[in-house]
Amino acid sequence: MKLGIVGLPNVGKSTLFNAITKAGAEAANYPFCTIEPNVGVVTVPDERLKVLHEMYNSKKTIYTTIDFYDIAGLVKGASKGEGLGNKFLGHIREVAAIVHVVRCFEDPNVVHVDGKIDPVSDIETINMELILSDMEVLERRIQKTTKNLKGDKSLQKELDLLKKINDFLGEGKSARAMDLTDDEAEFVKSLDLLSYKPIIYAANVSEDDAASEDNEFIAKVREFAATEDAEVIVVCAKIESELAEMEDDERAMFLEELGIAESGLDKLVKASYHLLDLISFLTAGEPEVRAWTIKRGTKAPGAAGKIHTDFERGFIRAETIAYDKLIECGGNLATAKEKGLIRSEGKEYVVKDGDVMHFLFNV
């Protein structure tokens, strides 16, 4: 999973990236210090793996990962090449979802590119650049489809939808805010529009507002996000930077002292999984315990294929037990089997989050 972190210059974007990835990307108080995107690979926290590791005394524990791309600060005119904008927009095209860091704090020592703190204006500035870039893509596609329509009248429906999307974007609204049928949504997804990518707005707040998660700027971000059915998380990049330097036990104590329920990384992972409709199933044993990320609704053979294509091709059945049920049995599969808690599932079984699975297959 690839997530692109974007935002105007000086909103705390690279500081947040550094904190959650510990990758050491440069964070400077001037625009365009990041040109090529920095990439950090982050393990997805999952307490279930720690429990299973101790239970099975496993040699290895393998967490699922997220690749975070720290994409340079965009500015007004990026779609026309301002501030090397075209290059930056190309980097956004490569990610599955966007994390848009929005400044929701006052600090006279940190320059704002527009000279004022207005999170909705900041959001609209970047969204408009994505929209303008998308409209260029659509105009080319409309021209091509119009030309091909002369020889293939079945393209009329596609042309009508392309114009409908273009008109909607022309109103300054992102494609993800459109009300579409399932078939239309599938088509729009195939266009790879920047403004259709799922988005999380990360409201970057001061240390004083981190625990309450409440100030006038955050409220405005939440109100705007509701129009796009987007996710919102509240983070304090400064606090995240401090957390990055701590051990796990220190981190938990520090958060408790501040009255913060969970770290920004934990919030970001949860929001990403929810936004992209992802779940994890688990495999466990003495050689290794491991989490595997799949799309919600994936059937057992598809989950098996995540491990190896041979597993999917020769799938026979999956021996499955819910994580909670396995823990109740102390991790003892024999006890779980005696209690009838291990299920034998076939090709139509839809995998659930936290399923501990063992696949049987023909080579």
C-alpha positions as CSV (number, residue, x, y, z in Angstrom):
1,M,0.0,0.0,0.0
2,K,1.4,3.4,-1.0
3,L,0.2,6.6,0.6
4,G,1.3,10.0,-0.6
5,I,1.7,12.8,1.9
6,V,0.9,16.2,0.4
7,G,0.3,19.7,1.6
8,L,1.2,23.3,1.0
9,P,4.8,24.2,2.0
10,N,5.4,24.6,5.7
11,V,2.3,22.9,7.0
12,G,4.3,20.2,8.9
13,K,4.2,17.7,6.1
14,S,7.8,16.6,6.1
15,T,8.0,16.8,9.9
16,L,5.1,14.4,10.2
17,F,6.7,12.1,7.5
18,N,10.0,12.1,9.5
19,A,8.2,11.2,12.7
20,I,6.1,8.3,11.4
21,T,8.8,6.8,9.2
22,K,12.0,7.9,11.1
23,A,13.4,8.2,7.6
24,G,15.1,11.5,8.1
25,A,13.6,13.5,5.3
26,E,14.6,17.1,5.3
27,A,12.1,19.5,6.9
28,A,13.0,23.1,6.2
29,N,11.1,26.3,6.7
30,Y,11.0,27.3,3.0
31,P,9.1,26.0,0.0
32,F,10.4,23.3,-2.4
33,C,13.0,21.8,-0.1
34,T,11.6,18.4,-1.1
35,I,11.8,17.8,-4.8
36,E,12.0,14.0,-5.3
37,P,9.6,12.2,-3.0
38,N,11.2,10.7,0.1
39,V,9.9,7.2,0.7
40,G,9.6,5.6,4.1
41,V,8.4,2.0,4.8
42,V,6.3,1.7,8.0
43,T,5.3,-1.5,9.8
44,V,1.6,-1.6,10.6
45,P,1.2,-1.9,14.4
46,D,-0.8,-5.1,15.3
47,E,-0.9,-6.3,18.9
48,R,-2.3,-9.6,17.8
49,L,1.1,-10.6,16.2
50,K,2.9,-10.0,19.5
51,V,0.5,-12.3,21.3
52,L,0.8,-15.0,18.7
53,H,4.6,-14.6,18.6
54,E,4.8,-15.4,22.3
55,M,2.2,-18.1,22.1
56,Y,4.0,-20.0,19.4
57,N,7.6,-18.9,20.3
58,S,8.0,-18.0,16.6
59,K,11.3,-17.5,15.0
60,K,10.0,-14.6,13.0
61,T,7.2,-12.0,13.2
62,I,6.4,-10.3,9.9
63,Y,4.2,-7.2,10.0
64,T,2.4,-5.8,7.0
65,T,3.8,-2.5,5.7
66,I,2.8,0.8,4.3
67,D,5.0,2.9,2.0
68,F,4.7,6.6,2.7
69,Y,5.8,9.1,0.0
70,D,6.7,12.6,1.2
71,I,5.6,14.6,-1.9
72,A,6.9,18.1,-2.2
73,G,4.7,21.1,-1.1
74,L,2.3,22.0,-3.9
75,V,1.4,25.6,-4.6
76,K,-1.2,27.5,-6.6
77,G,-0.4,27.0,-10.3
78,A,1.2,23.5,-9.8
79,S,-0.9,22.1,-12.6
80,K,0.7,24.6,-15.0
81,G,4.2,23.8,-13.7
82,E,4.5,26.4,-10.9
83,G,7.1,25.3,-8.3
84,L,7.9,22.2,-10.4
85,G,4.2,21.3,-9.9
86,N,3.8,18.9,-12.9
87,K,6.5,16.7,-11.5
88,F,4.9,16.6,-8.1
89,L,1.5,15.8,-9.5
90,G,3.0,12.9,-11.3
91,H,4.3,11.5,-8.0
92,I,0.7,11.7,-6.6
93,R,-0.5,9.5,-9.5
94,E,1.6,6.6,-8.2
95,V,-0.1,6.3,-4.8
96,A,-3.3,4.5,-3.6
97,A,-4.5,7.3,-1.4
98,I,-3.5,10.8,-0.4
99,V,-2.8,12.1,3.1
100,H,-3.3,15.8,2.9
101,V,-1.6,17.6,5.8
102,V,-3.5,20.8,6.7
103,R,-2.1,23.4,9.0
104,C,-4.4,24.0,12.0
105,F,-2.1,25.9,14.3
106,E,-0.8,29.4,14.8
107,D,2.9,30.0,14.9
108,P,4.5,33.3,14.0
109,N,7.9,31.6,13.6
110,V,6.7,29.3,10.8
111,V,6.0,31.1,7.5
112,H,2.7,30.3,5.8
113,V,2.9,30.4,2.0
114,D,-0.2,32.5,1.7
115,G,0.5,34.7,4.8
116,K,-2.6,33.5,6.8
117,I,-4.0,30.3,8.5
118,D,-7.0,29.2,6.6
119,P,-7.2,25.3,6.4
120,V,-10.2,25.2,3.9
121,S,-8.5,27.7,1.6
122,D,-5.3,25.5,1.8
123,I,-7.4,22.4,1.0
124,E,-9.1,24.1,-2.0
125,T,-5.7,25.3,-3.3
126,I,-4.3,21.8,-3.6
127,N,-7.6,20.2,-4.6
128,M,-8.0,22.8,-7.4
129,E,-4.5,21.9,-8.8
130,L,-5.5,18.2,-8.8
131,I,-8.8,19.1,-10.5
132,L,-7.1,21.2,-13.2
133,S,-4.7,18.4,-13.9
134,D,-7.6,16.0,-14.2
135,M,-9.5,18.3,-16.6
136,E,-6.5,18.3,-18.9
137,V,-6.6,14.4,-18.9
138,L,-10.4,14.4,-19.5
139,E,-10.2,16.9,-22.3
140,R,-7.7,14.7,-24.2
141,R,-9.9,11.7,-23.5
142,I,-13.1,13.5,-24.7
143,Q,-11.4,14.6,-27.9
144,K,-10.2,11.0,-28.6
145,T,-13.6,9.5,-27.8
146,T,-15.4,12.1,-29.9
147,K,-13.2,11.2,-32.9
148,N,-13.7,7.4,-32.4
149,L,-17.5,7.9,-32.0
150,K,-17.8,8.3,-35.8
151,G,-16.9,4.7,-36.2
152,D,-18.4,3.3,-33.0
153,K,-21.7,4.7,-31.8
154,S,-21.6,2.5,-28.6
155,L,-19.0,5.0,-27.3
156,Q,-21.8,7.7,-26.8
157,K,-22.5,6.5,-23.2
158,E,-18.8,6.8,-22.4
159,L,-18.5,10.2,-23.9
160,D,-21.6,11.5,-22.0
161,L,-20.0,10.3,-18.7
162,L,-16.7,11.9,-19.6
163,K,-18.4,15.2,-20.2
164,K,-20.5,14.8,-17.0
165,I,-17.3,14.3,-14.9
166,N,-15.5,17.3,-16.7
167,D,-18.5,19.6,-16.0
168,F,-18.5,18.5,-12.3
169,L,-14.8,19.3,-12.0
170,G,-15.4,22.6,-13.8
171,E,-17.5,23.6,-10.7
172,G,-14.3,23.3,-8.6
173,K,-15.4,20.0,-7.0
174,S,-13.2,16.9,-6.7
175,A,-14.2,13.8,-8.6
176,R,-14.5,11.8,-5.3
177,A,-17.4,14.0,-4.3
178,M,-19.5,12.8,-7.3
179,D,-22.6,10.7,-6.8
180,L,-21.9,7.7,-9.1
181,T,-23.5,4.3,-9.9
182,D,-21.2,1.3,-9.3
183,D,-20.6,1.0,-13.1
184,E,-19.8,4.7,-13.4
185,A,-17.5,4.5,-10.3
186,E,-15.6,1.6,-11.9
187,F,-15.1,3.6,-15.1
188,V,-14.0,6.8,-13.3
189,K,-11.5,4.6,-11.3
190,S,-10.0,3.4,-14.6
191,L,-9.3,7.0,-15.6
192,D,-6.8,7.3,-12.7
193,L,-7.9,10.9,-11.8
194,L,-5.9,12.6,-9.0
195,S,-9.1,14.2,-7.5
196,Y,-10.8,10.8,-7.4
197,K,-8.1,9.2,-5.2
198,P,-9.3,8.5,-1.6
199,I,-8.1,11.1,0.8
200,I,-7.3,11.6,4.5
201,Y,-7.1,15.1,5.8
202,A,-4.5,15.2,8.6
203,A,-5.2,18.3,10.7
204,N,-1.8,19.3,12.2
205,V,-2.3,21.0,15.5
206,S,-0.3,22.6,18.3
207,E,0.7,20.6,21.4
208,D,-2.0,22.5,23.3
209,D,-4.8,21.2,21.0
210,A,-3.5,17.6,20.6
211,A,-5.4,16.1,23.4
212,S,-8.7,17.9,22.9
213,E,-8.7,17.5,19.1
214,D,-10.8,20.6,19.0
215,N,-10.2,24.1,17.6
216,E,-11.9,26.3,15.1
217,F,-9.6,25.1,12.3
218,I,-10.2,21.4,12.9
219,A,-14.0,22.1,12.8
220,K,-13.7,23.7,9.4
221,V,-11.6,20.7,8.1
222,R,-14.2,18.2,9.4
223,E,-17.0,20.2,7.8
224,F,-15.2,20.3,4.4
225,A,-14.3,16.6,4.5
226,A,-17.9,15.6,5.1
227,T,-18.7,17.0,1.6
228,E,-16.3,14.4,0.1
229,D,-16.9,11.6,2.5
230,A,-13.2,11.8,3.4
231,E,-11.4,10.7,6.6
232,V,-10.1,13.3,9.1
233,I,-7.4,12.6,11.7
234,V,-5.9,15.1,14.2
235,V,-2.2,14.9,14.7
236,C,0.5,17.0,16.2
237,A,3.7,16.7,14.2
238,K,5.8,18.1,17.0
239,I,4.6,15.4,19.4
240,E,5.0,12.7,16.8
241,S,8.6,13.8,16.4
242,E,9.2,13.3,20.2
243,L,7.4,9.9,20.1
244,A,9.7,8.8,17.3
245,E,12.7,9.0,19.6
246,M,11.1,6.9,22.4
247,E,10.9,3.1,23.2
248,D,7.4,1.5,23.1
249,D,6.9,1.6,26.9
250,E,8.1,5.3,27.1
251,R,5.8,6.2,24.2
252,A,2.7,4.7,26.0
253,M,3.5,6.6,29.2
254,F,4.1,9.9,27.3
255,L,0.8,9.6,25.5
256,E,-1.0,8.9,28.7
257,E,0.5,11.9,30.4
258,L,-0.6,14.1,27.5
259,G,-4.1,12.6,27.6
260,I,-3.8,11.3,24.0
261,A,-5.4,8.0,23.3
262,E,-3.2,6.9,20.3
263,S,-0.3,8.1,18.2
264,G,-0.7,9.8,14.9
265,L,0.7,6.7,13.1
266,D,-1.9,4.5,14.7
267,K,-4.6,6.9,13.7
268,L,-3.2,7.1,10.1
269,V,-3.1,3.3,9.8
270,K,-6.7,2.9,11.0
271,A,-8.0,5.6,8.7
272,S,-6.0,4.2,5.7
273,Y,-7.5,0.7,6.3
274,H,-11.0,2.1,6.7
275,L,-10.7,4.4,3.7
276,L,-9.3,1.7,1.4
277,D,-11.6,-1.0,2.8
278,L,-8.8,-3.3,3.9
279,I,-8.5,-6.0,6.5
280,S,-5.8,-8.4,7.8
281,F,-5.8,-12.1,8.1
282,L,-3.1,-13.9,10.1
283,T,-0.9,-17.0,9.7
284,A,0.8,-18.5,12.8
285,G,3.2,-21.2,13.7
286,E,6.7,-21.8,15.1
287,P,8.6,-20.7,11.9
288,E,6.7,-17.3,11.8
289,V,3.6,-15.3,12.5
290,R,2.5,-12.9,9.9
291,A,-0.2,-10.4,9.0
292,W,-1.5,-10.3,5.4
293,T,-3.5,-7.3,4.1
294,I,-6.4,-7.9,1.7
295,K,-9.4,-6.1,0.4
296,R,-12.6,-6.6,2.5
297,G,-14.8,-9.1,0.8
298,T,-11.9,-11.3,-0.5
299,K,-12.7,-15.0,-0.7
300,A,-10.4,-17.7,0.7
301,P,-8.6,-18.6,-2.6
302,G,-7.8,-14.9,-3.1
303,A,-6.4,-14.7,0.4
304,A,-4.3,-17.8,-0.2
305,G,-3.0,-16.2,-3.4
306,K,-1.7,-13.3,-1.3
307,I,0.8,-15.8,0.2
308,H,1.6,-17.6,-3.1
309,T,-0.1,-17.9,-6.5
310,D,0.3,-21.8,-6.2
311,F,-1.9,-21.6,-3.0
312,E,-4.7,-20.0,-5.0
313,R,-4.3,-22.1,-8.1
314,G,-4.4,-25.4,-6.2
315,F,-6.7,-24.3,-3.4
316,I,-8.6,-27.1,-1.6
317,R,-9.8,-25.6,1.6
318,A,-8.8,-23.3,4.5
319,E,-8.7,-24.3,8.1
320,T,-9.8,-21.1,9.9
321,I,-10.3,-19.9,13.4
322,A,-11.1,-16.4,14.7
323,Y,-8.1,-14.8,16.5
324,D,-10.2,-14.2,19.7
325,K,-11.3,-17.9,19.7
326,L,-7.7,-19.0,19.3
327,I,-6.6,-16.9,22.3
328,E,-9.5,-18.3,24.4
329,C,-7.9,-21.8,23.7
330,G,-4.4,-20.5,24.7
331,G,-3.3,-20.9,21.2
332,N,-3.7,-24.6,21.4
333,L,-5.1,-25.8,18.0
334,A,-5.9,-29.3,19.4
335,T,-8.1,-27.7,22.1
336,A,-9.7,-25.5,19.5
337,K,-10.4,-28.5,17.3
338,E,-12.0,-30.4,20.2
339,K,-14.3,-27.5,20.8
340,G,-15.3,-27.3,17.2
341,L,-13.8,-23.8,16.8
342,I,-11.6,-24.6,13.8
343,R,-13.8,-24.4,10.6
344,S,-13.1,-25.9,7.3
345,E,-13.9,-23.3,4.7
346,G,-14.2,-23.7,0.9
347,K,-13.8,-21.4,-2.1
348,E,-16.8,-19.2,-1.4
349,Y,-15.7,-18.3,2.2
350,V,-15.3,-14.5,2.6
351,V,-12.3,-13.9,4.9
352,K,-12.9,-11.9,8.1
353,D,-10.5,-9.5,9.8
354,G,-8.4,-11.4,12.4
355,D,-9.0,-14.9,10.8
356,V,-6.0,-17.2,11.6
357,M,-5.8,-19.3,8.5
358,H,-4.0,-22.5,7.3
359,F,-4.4,-23.3,3.6
360,L,-4.5,-26.7,2.1
361,F,-3.7,-26.9,-1.7
362,N,-2.6,-29.2,-4.5
363,V,0.7,-28.4,-6.1
